[in-house]
Amino acid sequence: MPIPPMPTGPQPGPGPGPAEGPRPLLGLREAVALIVGVVVGAGIFKAPALVAGMTGSASWMFLAWALGGVVSLAGALCYAELCTAYAHPGGDYHFLHRAYGRGLAFLFGWARYAVITTGSIALLAFVFGDYLQQVLPLPAATPALGAAAWAALAVLALAVLNLAGLRGASLAQTGLTVLEVGALLAVAAGAALLAGPALADAASGAAAGAPGTASTGPPPTFGLAMVFVLLAYGGWNEAAYISAEVHDGRHNMVRALVLSVILITLLYLLVAWACWHALGMRGLAASSAPAADVMRHAFGPAGERILALLVAVSALTSINATMIVGARTGYALGRDWRALAWLGGWDSARGTPRLALLLQCAAALALVALGTALGSGFRAMVEFTAPVFWLFFLLTGVALFVLRRREPERPRPYRVPLYPLLPAVFCAACAGMLWSSLSYVSAQSLGGLNAAWIGVAVLGAGVLVLALLLALQDRPPRDHAAPEPRAAASRNNPAETQAKENRR
């Protein structure tokens, strides 16, 4: 069924009138801070060790991190075209809706809003709690309960901040991102203070022909290393959810995406160099917490405590950014489905989808409680939904081809260069990540069941909810003998008829 034309800007919501809805409140600086905050999470403090162990040499390790930046930049350019041509607070949901219809878009929105985003907030809250409990342990509480209490407090505090308004949340995001970048620079500064075993490690490796030196071909586990690299780079696509709220979005969205990916790539290369310089390839590959080891060597025991605080700040940064963009998915679902219309309310004075934020906060707190009960099993349950994420990420990349063909006359302020090569590279990377995540999940088990069933269960539940929504959507009004006056009037009001079509 053809999809009716939809506007590129903010859409009117149910309630007072067309003025209600997202407005451009964010500048380029705030957009960059939000993207960097989503991407640069606590994982970068551990990922260098995994990548070093799988690449085996400094040259292949640095190539992996640089290649991750190149692939991310290709994807960011694809999203720049989609964001400027179809600016909408629904982000990927809106792109998938236009390309494939409401059904598939709903499955994405369901998986993202019900599991992926709220689960990520809960996991990041646990990271915050674990590290802050080391620095500021709560009295009369076990380490696990103390971490859970800190996690719940973080979710509540940031939810209140976001409910207070987008301006305050974005201002806090900018400050937290500055602290987060400072944490990475602190690791690099600590490494620079050390003589470092890297050169000696390379020399001894060359003499013995051991790992740690350059090889003639890629190591057999280079592909797996790229999985962890691209996971570390994941999140820049969240910029799509603020595309309708950025000043001069047709230009600033492109700048924000490109600048963010370049900044993240440079930061990641700097962290990889710092860990390699301070620990050497062998020490880096063997480390379970490379950034902590660097800080301990450079500043002693106090360095580890400083890093714990910095990792907590990094987790807080990602939680806030995820809350900002995550609630927009609930808003988009509310605008699209009559039974979920209560989610589509927008607080114009504060620039927030208020009810969607409240539900997101409640779900995240419930998952914190569940995580406290299940422990590591909860973390695994959320991580095992990764194939679902990569499936829809791939479909969004393909949507660029679909929409170019279906809507050739659509104004596109920015067109991805080297089309169709760059979009094809991005889609190939997503397909590779989908295959790798499926292979990993299929080899794991949770509660005696193959972990691949978790993703199937998430999508299966979404199909059931979709069927229910379609049934409610098609149900006639209680009194359908005569149309309601407002409905009758709308047939004579072209503007209102078009607004209804847009909301569909």
C-alpha positions in Angstrom: 0.0 0.0 0.0 1.5 3.4 -1.0 2.6 5.5 1.9 1.0 9.0 1.9 3.3 12.0 1.6 4.8 13.0 4.9 6.4 16.4 5.8 10.1 16.7 6.4 9.7 18.8 9.5 8.0 18.5 12.9 4.4 17.2 12.7 1.4 18.4 14.7 0.4 16.2 17.5 -2.9 15.5 19.2 -4.0 18.3 21.4 -4.1 22.0 21.1 -3.1 22.4 17.5 -0.3 22.4 14.9 2.1 24.4 17.1 2.6 21.4 19.4 5.6 19.3 18.4 9.4 19.3 18.1 11.0 22.6 17.5 14.7 23.4 16.5 16.2 24.0 19.9 19.7 22.4 19.4 22.7 23.9 17.8 25.7 22.2 16.2 27.6 22.0 19.4 24.8 20.3 21.3 24.2 17.9 18.4 27.9 16.9 18.3 28.0 16.5 22.1 25.0 14.2 22.0 26.4 12.0 19.3 29.8 11.7 20.9 28.1 11.0 24.3 26.1 8.2 22.8 29.0 6.5 21.0 31.9 7.0 23.5 30.7 4.7 26.3 32.5 2.8 29.0 33.4 0.1 26.5 36.3 2.0 25.1 38.1 1.6 28.4 38.2 -2.2 27.8 37.9 -2.7 24.1 41.6 -2.0 23.2 42.6 -5.2 24.9 40.2 -7.3 23.0 41.2 -5.8 19.7 44.9 -6.1 20.4 44.5 -9.8 21.3 42.7 -10.5 18.0 44.9 -8.5 15.7 48.3 -9.6 17.2 50.3 -6.7 16.0 50.3 -2.9 16.4 49.9 -2.2 12.7 46.8 -4.4 12.3 45.4 -3.1 15.6 45.7 0.6 14.5 44.3 -0.4 11.0 41.3 -1.9 12.6 40.5 1.2 14.6 41.0 3.4 11.6 38.9 1.2 9.4 36.1 1.3 12.0 36.2 5.1 11.6 36.0 4.9 7.8 33.0 2.5 7.9 31.3 4.7 10.4 31.9 7.8 8.3 30.4 6.0 5.3 27.3 5.2 7.3 27.2 8.8 8.7 27.1 10.2 5.2 24.2 7.8 4.3 22.3 9.0 7.4 23.1 12.6 6.5 21.1 12.2 3.3 18.2 10.5 5.1 18.2 13.0 7.9 18.2 16.1 5.7 15.6 14.7 3.2 13.3 13.2 5.9 13.9 15.2 9.1 11.7 13.7 11.7 11.9 12.9 15.5 11.2 9.2 14.7 14.6 8.8 13.1 15.1 5.3 11.8 11.5 4.5 12.5 10.4 7.2 10.0 12.9 6.0 7.4 11.8 2.4 7.7 8.1 3.5 7.6 8.6 5.3 4.3 10.6 2.5 2.7 8.8 -0.6 3.9 5.5 0.5 5.5 4.1 0.7 9.0 4.3 -3.0 9.9 8.1 -3.3 9.7 8.6 0.1 11.2 6.5 -0.9 14.2 8.6 -4.0 14.8 11.7 -1.8 14.8 10.0 0.7 17.2 8.8 -2.1 19.5 12.3 -3.7 19.7 14.0 -0.4 20.2 11.7 1.2 22.7 10.7 -1.9 24.7 14.1 -3.7 24.9 17.1 -2.2 23.2 17.0 1.4 24.4 15.6 0.8 27.9 18.0 -2.2 28.3 20.9 0.0 27.3 20.0 2.6 29.8 19.8 -0.1 32.5 23.1 -1.6 31.6 24.8 1.8 31.5 23.3 2.5 34.9 24.8 -0.6 36.3 28.2 0.4 34.8 27.8 3.8 36.6 26.8 2.1 39.8 29.6 -0.5 39.8 32.3 2.2 39.3 30.8 4.8 41.6 30.4 2.2 44.4 34.2 1.7 44.2 34.8 5.4 44.7 31.8 6.3 47.0 30.6 3.1 48.6 27.2 3.4 50.2 27.2 2.5 53.9 25.3 -0.5 55.2 25.0 -2.0 51.7 26.6 -4.9 50.0 28.6 -4.0 46.8 25.9 -5.4 44.6 23.1 -3.5 46.3 25.1 -0.3 46.5 25.7 -0.5 42.8 22.0 -1.1 42.1 21.1 1.9 44.3 23.5 4.2 42.5 22.1 2.8 39.2 18.5 3.6 40.1 19.5 7.0 41.4 21.2 7.8 38.1 18.2 6.8 36.1 15.8 8.9 38.3 18.1 12.0 38.3 18.6 12.0 34.6 14.9 11.3 33.9 14.0 14.4 36.1 16.6 16.4 34.1 15.1 15.4 30.8 11.6 16.0 31.9 12.6 19.5 33.0 13.4 20.3 29.3 15.6 19.7 26.3 17.7 22.8 26.9 18.8 21.7 30.4 19.4 18.1 29.2 21.4 19.3 26.2 23.4 21.7 28.3 24.2 18.9 30.8 25.1 16.6 27.9 27.6 19.1 26.6 29.3 19.4 30.0 29.3 15.6 30.5 30.8 15.0 27.0 33.6 17.5 27.8 34.4 15.5 31.0 34.2 12.3 29.0 36.6 13.5 26.4 38.8 14.7 29.2 38.8 11.2 30.6 40.2 9.8 27.4 42.8 12.5 27.2 43.8 11.7 30.8 44.5 8.2 29.8 46.7 9.4 26.9 48.5 11.9 29.2 49.2 9.1 31.6 50.7 7.0 28.9 52.8 9.9 27.7 54.3 10.2 31.1 55.6 6.6 30.9 58.6 5.4 29.0 56.4 2.6 27.7 57.4 -0.9 26.8 56.0 -0.7 23.3 59.3 -0.2 21.4 61.1 -2.8 23.4 58.1 -5.2 22.9 58.3 -4.6 19.2 62.0 -5.1 19.1 62.0 -8.3 21.0 59.0 -9.6 19.0 60.9 -8.9 15.7 63.9 -10.8 17.0 61.9 -13.8 18.1 59.3 -13.6 15.3 56.6 -13.5 18.0 53.2 -11.7 17.8 53.4 -8.0 18.3 55.2 -7.3 15.0 53.7 -6.5 11.6 52.7 -9.5 9.5 52.4 -10.0 5.8 48.6 -10.7 5.9 45.7 -10.0 8.1 45.4 -12.3 11.2 42.6 -14.9 11.0 40.7 -13.2 13.7 40.8 -9.8 12.2 37.1 -10.0 11.2 36.1 -10.7 14.8 38.3 -7.8 15.9 36.3 -5.6 13.6 33.1 -6.7 15.3 34.3 -5.3 18.6 35.7 -2.1 16.9 32.4 -1.4 15.2 30.5 -2.1 18.4 32.7 0.6 20.0 31.8 3.0 17.2 28.0 2.2 17.4 25.5 4.9 18.2 26.2 7.8 15.8 23.0 6.9 14.0 21.1 8.2 17.0 21.5 11.7 15.5 18.6 10.8 13.3 16.2 11.3 16.2 17.1 14.9 16.7 17.1 15.8 13.0 13.9 17.8 13.4 15.2 19.7 16.5 18.5 21.0 15.2 18.8 24.6 14.0 19.4 24.8 10.2 19.2 21.0 10.1 19.8 20.7 6.4 23.4 21.9 6.9 24.1 21.2 10.6 23.0 17.6 10.5 25.7 16.8 7.9 28.3 18.8 9.9 27.3 17.2 13.2 27.5 13.6 11.8 30.8 14.1 10.1 32.5 16.1 12.8 31.4 13.6 15.5 32.7 10.5 13.6 36.0 12.2 12.9 36.4 13.3 16.6 35.5 9.8 17.8 37.9 8.2 15.4 40.8 10.4 16.6 39.9 9.8 20.3 39.8 6.0 19.7 43.1 6.0 17.9 44.6 8.1 20.7 43.3 5.7 23.4 44.6 2.7 21.4 48.0 4.4 21.1 48.1 5.2 24.8 47.4 1.6 25.9 49.9 0.2 23.4 52.6 2.8 24.3 52.2 2.1 28.1 51.6 -1.7 28.0 53.0 -3.0 24.8 51.1 -5.5 22.6 51.6 -8.4 24.9 50.7 -6.4 28.0 47.7 -4.8 26.3 46.3 -8.1 25.0 46.7 -9.7 28.4 45.0 -6.8 30.3 41.5 -7.1 31.5 41.3 -3.4 32.1 43.9 -1.6 30.0 42.9 2.0 30.8 43.0 1.2 34.5 46.5 -0.4 34.1 47.7 2.7 32.3 46.4 5.0 35.0 47.8 2.8 37.8 51.3 2.7 36.2 51.2 6.5 35.6 49.6 7.8 38.9 49.7 4.8 41.3 46.6 3.6 43.2 45.0 7.0 43.0 45.0 6.7 39.2 42.7 3.7 39.4 40.2 5.6 41.6 40.4 8.6 39.2 39.7 6.3 36.3 36.8 4.7 38.1 35.2 8.1 38.5 35.9 9.0 34.9 34.2 5.7 33.7 31.2 6.5 35.9 31.0 10.0 34.2 31.3 8.3 30.8 28.4 6.0 31.6 26.3 8.9 32.9 27.0 10.8 29.6 25.7 7.8 27.5 22.6 7.4 29.7 21.6 11.0 29.3 22.1 10.9 25.5 20.3 7.7 25.2 17.3 9.0 27.2 17.1 12.1 24.9 17.0 10.1 21.7 15.3 7.0 23.0 12.1 8.7 24.0 11.6 10.1 20.5 10.9 6.5 19.3 7.9 6.3 21.7 6.7 9.7 20.5 6.9 8.5 16.8 4.9 5.3 17.7 2.3 7.5 19.4 1.9 9.7 16.4 1.5 6.7 14.1 -0.9 4.4 16.0 -4.3 5.5 17.4 -4.1 3.0 20.3 -0.7 4.5 21.3 -1.8 8.1 20.8 -1.1 8.9 24.5 2.6 8.3 23.8 2.5 11.0 21.1 2.0 13.9 23.4 4.7 16.7 23.2 5.4 19.3 25.9 6.1 22.2 23.7 7.2 24.5 26.6 10.0 22.0 27.6 10.7 20.5 24.2 10.2 16.9 25.4 7.9 13.9 24.7 6.8 13.9 28.3 4.8 10.7 28.6 7.2 8.7 26.4 10.0 9.9 28.7 8.1 8.8 31.8 7.4 5.3 30.4 11.0 5.0 29.3 12.2 5.9 32.8 9.7 3.4 34.5 10.8 0.6 32.1 14.5 1.3 32.8 13.9 1.3 36.5 12.1 -2.0 36.2 15.0 -3.5 34.3 17.4 -2.2 37.0 15.4 -4.2 39.5 15.4 -7.2 37.2 19.1 -6.9 36.6 19.7 -6.8 40.4 17.8 -10.1 40.7 19.4 -11.8 37.6 22.9 -10.5 37.8 25.1 -11.3 34.7 22.1 -13.1 33.2 20.4 -9.8 32.6 23.4 -8.3 30.9 23.6 -11.4 28.6 19.8 -11.2 27.9 20.2 -7.6 26.6 23.4 -8.2 24.7 21.8 -11.1 22.9 19.4 -8.8 21.2 22.3 -7.4 19.1 21.2 -9.3 16.0 17.9 -7.5 16.1 19.7 -4.1 16.2 22.0 -5.0 13.2 19.1 -6.4 11.2 17.2 -3.0 11.3 20.4 -1.1 10.9 21.0 -3.0 7.6 17.4 -2.3 6.5 17.9 1.4 7.2 20.9 1.4 4.9 19.0 -0.4 2.2 16.2 2.1 2.7 18.4 4.8 1.1 18.4 2.8 -2.1 14.6 2.2 -1.9 13.8 5.8 -1.3 16.1 7.1 -4.0 14.2 4.9 -6.5 10.7 5.4 -5.1 10.9 9.2 -4.5 13.4 10.5 -7.1 11.8 14.0 -7.0 12.2 14.4 -3.3 14.4 17.4 -2.4 17.7 16.2 -1.0 19.7 19.0 0.4 22.6 16.6 0.8 23.4 13.5 -1.4 25.8 10.9 -0.2 29.0 11.0 -2.4 30.1 8.1 -4.5 26.6 6.7 -4.6 26.0 3.7 -4.8 29.5 2.7 -3.6 29.5 4.2 -0.1 26.0 3.1 0.8 26.9 -0.4 -0.5 30.0 -0.4 1.8 27.9 0.6 4.7 25.3 -2.1 4.0 28.0 -4.7 3.6 29.4 -3.8 7.0 26.0 -4.0 8.6 25.4 -7.4 7.0 28.8 -8.6 8.3 28.0 -7.5 11.8 24.6 -9.2 11.6 26.2 -12.4 10.6 28.9 -12.1 13.2 26.4 -11.3 16.0 24.1 -14.2 14.9 27.1 -16.6 14.9 28.1 -15.4 18.4 24.6 -15.5 19.9 23.8 -18.9 18.3 26.9 -20.3 20.1 25.7 -19.1 23.5 23.0 -20.3 25.9 20.9 -18.6 28.6 18.9 -20.7 31.1 19.5 -23.8 29.0 18.1 -22.3 25.8 20.0 -21.2 22.7 20.5 -17.4 23.1 19.3 -16.8 19.5 15.7 -17.3 20.8 15.9 -14.1 22.7 15.9 -12.0 19.5 13.2 -14.2 18.1 11.1 -13.7 21.2 11.5 -9.9 21.0 10.3 -9.8 17.4 7.6 -12.4 18.1 6.2 -10.4 20.9 6.3 -7.4 18.6 4.2 -9.3 15.9 1.6 -10.1 18.5 1.4 -6.4 19.6 1.3 -5.3 16.0 -1.7 -7.6 15.3 -3.5 -6.2 18.3 -2.8 -2.6 17.2 -4.1 -3.3 13.7 -7.3 -4.8 15.1 -7.8 -1.7 17.3 -6.9 0.6 14.4 -9.6 -1.0 12.2 -12.3 -1.1 14.8 -15.2 1.2 13.8 -16.3 4.0 16.2 -18.9 3.0 18.8 -21.6 5.1 17.1 -20.9 4.8 13.4 -24.4 5.5 12.2 -23.5 9.1 11.7 -20.0 10.6 11.4 -18.8 12.8 14.2 -19.1 16.6 13.5 -15.4 17.0 13.6 -14.8 14.1 11.2 -17.5 15.5 8.8 -15.9 18.9 9.0 -12.5 17.5 8.2 -13.7 16.2 4.8 -14.4 19.8 3.9 -11.1 21.0 5.4 -8.2 20.1 3.1 -5.6 21.2 5.7 -7.0 19.0 8.4 -7.4 16.1 5.9 -3.7 16.5 4.9 -2.6 16.6 8.6 -4.4 13.3 9.2 -2.8 11.7 6.2 0.6 13.0 7.5 0.1 11.4 10.8 -0.6 8.1 9.1 
